Amino acid sequence: MTKVYRDGSVSGGRRTLDACLSILLAVLCVVWMYPVLLILINSLKTELSISTSTVFALPTAETFVGLDNYVYGVTQMNFLSSFGYSLVITVSSVLLILLCCSMCGWYITRVSSTTSKALYLLCVFSMVVPFQMVMFTLSKTADTLKLNTPFNICIIYLGFGAGLAVFMFTGFMKSVPIAIEEAAMIDGCNPIQIFFQVVFPILKPTMISTAILETMWVWNDYLLPTLVLDIKRYRTIPMAIQYFRGSYGRVEMAPMMACIMITVLPIIIMYLLCQKYIIDGVIAGAVKG
């Protein structure tokens, strides 16, 4: 049993356990970061060095090419167009998910009725339905309703992302005292004003946590855009990387590695900037008000 002293210090056994856990987590961190580091290293090397046994070696004076692979991938492979499509799809989808699902979670929490309970169960149930069960029907429906462009595919992402988002917003709203909203109602606010002026700012930690999870999913999604979008006209980043071909249909690994790094970098930056809010969102959702 761990012994805690009056000054707040702990026994030697607890310190040893903490040190072992820190070492274990550090090793796991290195293992998880190694593929990203390997991609970065090979994005700075020549095509020939990647196709040989030196793929795991650091760049040398003979194999180092600097940013040539990045320039080639962006200019010759129409990567900027794919980046733009992915950006439009991700931003529109995440904003739509945050707005609609936060309002839905607020309604489910504050309105106790059979309809709200059934709505919550349907949203949670959608999380366990495999995508493969609905993908062919979805493709036909998207073509019929003209949802097969990067500018309105966000409606489809709203349907698939609503389950997790509603679950997170509902769990957080249960910890928010209703007295705050009642005070706003006494001051003359209508439901729309209460949500956007009172509830919406309170949801900031959960908003950011949900936004990061949904952004990582939409930004890296390959299957849904491939099924819905016209591959010849619209290609997101995962689709463009899949069809990364050079002359004579040969896969050019070095420019592909460079474009993968460009793809991963925005998500890494977003996560590092919002890491504090992720922790705040988890803590806030776990504390009863």
Solvent accessible surface area in square Angstrom, and as a share of the most:
residue,aa,sasa,rsa
1,M,246,1.10
2,T,57,0.33
3,K,119,0.50
4,V,98,0.56
5,Y,99,0.38
6,R,253,0.92
7,D,121,0.63
8,G,54,0.52
9,S,47,0.30
10,V,36,0.21
11,S,24,0.15
12,G,36,0.35
13,G,55,0.53
14,R,99,0.36
15,R,139,0.51
16,T,83,0.48
17,L,98,0.49
18,D,60,0.31
19,A,51,0.39
20,C,74,0.44
21,L,87,0.43
22,S,68,0.44
23,I,113,0.57
24,L,96,0.48
25,L,114,0.57
26,A,54,0.42
27,V,81,0.46
28,L,62,0.31
29,C,70,0.42
30,V,102,0.58
31,V,88,0.51
32,W,176,0.62
33,M,100,0.44
34,Y,104,0.40
35,P,72,0.45
36,V,39,0.22
37,L,90,0.45
38,L,35,0.18
39,I,38,0.19
40,L,70,0.35
41,I,22,0.11
42,N,0,0.00
43,S,0,0.00
44,L,41,0.20
45,K,1,0.00
46,T,38,0.22
47,E,49,0.22
48,L,133,0.66
49,S,7,0.04
50,I,14,0.07
51,S,85,0.55
52,T,64,0.37
53,S,107,0.69
54,T,60,0.35
55,V,36,0.20
56,F,139,0.58
57,A,45,0.35
58,L,126,0.63
59,P,40,0.25
60,T,72,0.42
61,A,99,0.77
62,E,142,0.64
63,T,27,0.16
64,F,109,0.45
65,V,38,0.22
66,G,16,0.15
67,L,117,0.58
68,D,90,0.46
69,N,15,0.07
70,Y,36,0.14
71,V,90,0.51
72,Y,78,0.30
73,G,0,0.00
74,V,35,0.20
75,T,86,0.50
76,Q,120,0.54
77,M,41,0.18
78,N,103,0.53
79,F,2,0.01
80,L,119,0.59
81,S,43,0.28
82,S,6,0.04
83,F,52,0.22
84,G,29,0.28
85,Y,51,0.19
86,S,3,0.02
87,L,86,0.43
88,V,58,0.33
89,I,4,0.02
90,T,8,0.05
91,V,72,0.42
92,S,35,0.22
93,S,0,0.00
94,V,11,0.06
95,L,111,0.55
96,L,49,0.24
97,I,0,0.00
98,L,22,0.11
99,L,73,0.36
100,C,50,0.30
101,C,2,0.01
102,S,0,0.00
103,M,65,0.29
104,C,28,0.17
105,G,0,0.00
106,W,41,0.14
107,Y,86,0.33
108,I,19,0.10
109,T,33,0.19
110,R,59,0.21
111,V,56,0.32
112,S,105,0.68
113,S,41,0.26
114,T,115,0.67
115,T,92,0.54
116,S,1,0.01
117,K,129,0.55
118,A,46,0.36
119,L,62,0.31
120,Y,50,0.19
121,L,118,0.59
122,L,116,0.58
123,C,16,0.10
124,V,46,0.26
125,F,126,0.52
126,S,49,0.32
127,M,89,0.40
128,V,106,0.61
129,V,49,0.28
130,P,69,0.43
131,F,43,0.18
132,Q,111,0.49
133,M,140,0.63
134,V,53,0.31
135,M,33,0.15
136,F,150,0.62
137,T,95,0.56
138,L,28,0.14
139,S,25,0.16
140,K,144,0.61
141,T,57,0.33
142,A,1,0.01
143,D,64,0.33
144,T,92,0.54
145,L,109,0.54
146,K,141,0.60
147,L,23,0.11
148,N,43,0.22
149,T,35,0.20
150,P,0,0.00
151,F,132,0.55
152,N,43,0.22
153,I,0,0.00
154,C,17,0.10
155,I,90,0.46
156,I,12,0.06
157,Y,0,0.00
158,L,38,0.19
159,G,49,0.47
160,F,75,0.31
161,G,3,0.03
162,A,19,0.15
163,G,1,0.01
164,L,64,0.32
165,A,0,0.00
166,V,2,0.01
167,F,98,0.41
168,M,46,0.21
169,F,0,0.00
170,T,2,0.01
171,G,35,0.33
172,F,14,0.06
173,M,0,0.00
174,K,113,0.48
175,S,14,0.09
176,V,12,0.07
177,P,65,0.41
178,I,86,0.44
179,A,61,0.47
180,I,75,0.38
181,E,10,0.05
182,E,84,0.38
183,A,53,0.41
184,A,11,0.08
185,M,116,0.52
186,I,149,0.75
187,D,119,0.62
188,G,61,0.58
189,C,32,0.19
190,N,72,0.37
191,P,88,0.55
192,I,103,0.52
193,Q,68,0.30
194,I,4,0.02
195,F,0,0.00
196,F,87,0.36
197,Q,118,0.52
198,V,28,0.16
199,V,1,0.01
200,F,75,0.31
201,P,77,0.49
202,I,54,0.28
203,L,0,0.00
204,K,105,0.44
205,P,28,0.18
206,T,4,0.03
207,M,16,0.07
208,I,31,0.16
209,S,6,0.04
210,T,0,0.00
211,A,14,0.11
212,I,4,0.02
213,L,83,0.41
214,E,3,0.01
215,T,13,0.07
216,M,80,0.36
217,W,87,0.30
218,V,7,0.04
219,W,10,0.04
220,N,81,0.42
221,D,23,0.12
222,Y,79,0.30
223,L,68,0.34
224,L,6,0.03
225,P,2,0.01
226,T,33,0.19
227,L,49,0.24
228,V,6,0.03
229,L,9,0.04
230,D,63,0.33
231,I,46,0.24
232,K,190,0.80
233,R,165,0.60
234,Y,21,0.08
235,R,86,0.31
236,T,6,0.03
237,I,0,0.00
238,P,24,0.15
239,M,0,0.00
240,A,11,0.08
241,I,29,0.14
242,Q,96,0.42
243,Y,85,0.32
244,F,5,0.02
245,R,104,0.38
246,G,19,0.18
247,S,66,0.43
248,Y,223,0.85
249,G,46,0.44
250,R,122,0.44
251,V,52,0.30
252,E,19,0.09
253,M,66,0.30
254,A,1,0.01
255,P,6,0.04
256,M,25,0.11
257,M,30,0.13
258,A,0,0.00
259,C,0,0.00
260,I,37,0.19
261,M,23,0.10
262,I,44,0.22
263,T,10,0.06
264,V,43,0.25
265,L,91,0.45
266,P,49,0.31
267,I,22,0.11
268,I,59,0.30
269,I,83,0.42
270,M,54,0.24
271,Y,92,0.35
272,L,114,0.57
273,L,129,0.64
274,C,27,0.16
275,Q,80,0.36
276,K,124,0.53
277,Y,61,0.23
278,I,35,0.18
279,I,95,0.48
280,D,60,0.31
281,G,9,0.08
282,V,100,0.57
283,I,100,0.51
284,A,31,0.24
285,G,35,0.34
286,A,82,0.64
287,V,88,0.51
288,K,153,0.65
289,G,80,0.77
